[in-house]
Amino acid sequence: MLELPELTPEHFEILVMRELRKIGLEVSELRIHRRSTLPDPERGYLLELKGVVRGTGWQRRTLIACRRQQRPIGSADVELLKAHLKEAEVDAGLLFGAADFDPDALTAAQDDALALLRVTDGRTAFDTSGWGTPGHYPAWLPAYCAQSVARDPLGQLRWELLERGQAGVIVERLRTTRERRDA
């Protein structure tokens, strides 16, 4: 099996920018808000980027959290992001996690302007996407891809690969509860 490159904070930032641009969102005024090493047992890091995310006729001041850790991302991680949103004085948050998500993480995020995205290796994303024959990988396949985290009709977690033109998937989750009611 091919060894994946290490997902460093710098690589994670490039991945996030690539994935957001791919679906049709622009990111500007980007700067590092926080960079910290997570204590054991997570053995990873948290990189937070503050900027403006724009789509057609829409924009939000956004905190983009990049979490790399060993254990699944849970509600405590989402609650921490909510606190960081207030501290950063932004309107919305994107949580990219290089770990699985617990169902309670999605529950914690559902009433806020937050989108959860799982980072997975490109081969796993390709094998589960229906794009082609599993096990036969195109040369253009990136090492890592992002998937939106949502619930299926039965309430189970499901992951959907971010594809070109899907900005609406993220934009809808970054709307406030009042904006969703008014829509």
C-alpha positions in Angstrom: 0.0 0.0 0.0 1.2 3.5 -0.9 2.3 5.5 2.1 0.5 8.9 2.5 2.4 12.1 3.0 2.3 13.5 6.5 -0.7 15.8 7.0 1.3 18.8 8.4 -0.5 22.0 9.4 0.9 23.6 6.2 -0.4 20.7 4.1 -3.7 20.9 5.9 -4.1 24.6 5.1 -3.4 23.9 1.4 -5.9 21.0 1.4 -8.6 23.2 2.9 -8.1 26.0 0.4 -8.1 23.5 -2.5 -11.3 21.8 -1.4 -13.2 25.1 -0.8 -12.1 26.5 -4.2 -13.0 23.2 -5.9 -16.7 23.5 -4.8 -16.9 27.2 -5.8 -16.1 29.1 -2.6 -13.5 31.9 -2.4 -11.4 32.5 0.7 -9.8 35.8 1.4 -8.2 37.8 4.2 -6.9 34.5 5.6 -4.6 34.5 8.6 -3.6 32.1 11.4 -5.8 32.6 14.5 -4.5 29.8 16.6 -2.0 27.0 16.2 -1.5 24.5 19.1 -0.4 21.0 19.8 -3.1 18.8 21.3 -2.2 16.9 24.5 -2.2 13.1 24.8 -4.2 11.0 24.0 -5.1 13.1 20.9 -1.4 13.4 19.7 -2.1 15.9 17.0 -2.7 19.6 16.5 -5.3 22.3 16.0 -4.8 25.0 13.4 -7.4 27.7 13.2 -7.5 30.1 10.2 -9.6 33.3 10.2 -10.9 34.7 7.0 -13.8 35.6 4.7 -15.6 32.8 2.8 -17.6 33.9 -0.2 -20.0 32.3 -2.6 -22.3 33.7 -5.2 -24.2 36.6 -3.4 -23.1 35.4 0.0 -20.2 35.8 2.4 -19.3 35.1 6.0 -16.4 35.9 8.4 -15.4 32.4 9.2 -13.1 30.5 11.5 -11.7 27.4 9.7 -10.5 24.8 12.3 -8.2 22.0 11.1 -8.0 19.2 13.7 -5.7 16.3 13.4 -6.0 13.8 16.2 -6.2 10.1 17.0 -9.6 9.8 18.7 -12.9 10.6 17.0 -14.1 14.2 17.0 -16.9 14.7 19.5 -19.3 17.2 20.9 -16.6 18.7 23.2 -14.5 19.6 20.1 -17.5 21.3 18.5 -18.3 23.2 21.7 -14.6 24.3 21.8 -15.0 25.6 18.3 -18.1 27.5 19.2 -16.2 29.2 22.0 -13.4 30.1 19.6 -15.9 31.6 17.1 -17.0 34.1 19.7 -13.4 34.8 20.7 -12.4 35.3 17.0 -15.5 37.5 16.4 -16.7 35.6 13.3 -20.1 34.6 12.0 -19.5 30.9 11.1 -17.2 28.0 11.4 -15.8 25.1 9.3 -14.4 22.1 11.2 -12.1 20.0 9.0 -11.2 16.9 10.9 -8.6 14.3 10.0 -10.4 11.7 12.2 -13.8 10.1 12.3 -16.7 12.1 13.8 -18.9 10.9 16.6 -22.7 11.3 16.0 -22.8 13.7 19.0 -20.5 16.1 17.1 -23.1 16.6 14.4 -25.8 17.0 17.0 -23.7 19.7 18.7 -23.2 21.6 15.4 -26.8 21.4 14.0 -28.3 24.6 15.4 -25.2 26.8 14.8 -23.6 28.2 11.6 -21.1 25.3 11.5 -20.1 22.8 8.8 -18.3 19.6 9.7 -15.9 18.1 7.1 -13.9 14.9 7.3 -10.5 14.6 5.7 -9.8 11.2 4.3 -7.2 9.6 2.1 -7.9 9.9 -1.7 -8.0 6.2 -2.3 -10.7 5.6 0.3 -12.7 8.6 -1.0 -12.4 7.2 -4.6 -13.4 3.7 -3.6 -16.5 4.9 -1.9 -17.5 7.6 -4.4 -18.7 5.5 -7.3 -16.4 7.3 -9.6 -14.7 4.2 -10.9 -13.6 0.7 -10.1 -12.3 0.4 -6.5 -8.6 -0.4 -6.4 -7.8 1.2 -9.8 -6.7 4.8 -9.1 -6.3 7.6 -11.6 -3.0 9.5 -11.6 -4.8 12.8 -10.7 -6.2 11.4 -7.4 -4.9 13.6 -4.5 -3.5 12.1 -1.4 -6.3 13.6 0.7 -9.9 14.7 0.0 -12.6 16.3 2.1 -16.1 15.0 2.7 -19.1 16.8 4.2 -20.5 15.1 7.3 -24.3 14.8 7.5 -27.0 12.4 8.5 -28.8 10.0 6.2 -32.6 9.6 6.3 -32.2 7.0 9.1 -30.2 9.4 11.3 -26.8 7.7 10.7 -23.7 9.6 9.8 -22.9 9.8 6.1 -20.0 11.3 4.2 -20.3 13.0 0.9 -17.2 13.8 -1.2 -17.0 17.5 -2.0 -17.3 18.0 -5.7 -17.2 20.9 -8.1 -20.1 23.2 -7.9 -21.3 22.0 -4.4 -20.8 25.3 -2.6 -24.5 25.2 -1.6 -23.8 22.2 0.7 -21.5 24.3 2.8 -23.3 27.6 2.5 -26.5 26.1 3.8 -24.8 24.9 6.9 -23.2 28.2 7.5 -26.5 30.1 7.6 -27.8 31.1 11.0 -30.9 29.4 12.4 -32.9 32.6 11.6 -31.7 32.7 8.0 -32.7 29.0 7.6 -36.2 29.8 9.0 -36.6 32.8 6.7 -35.5 30.9 3.6 
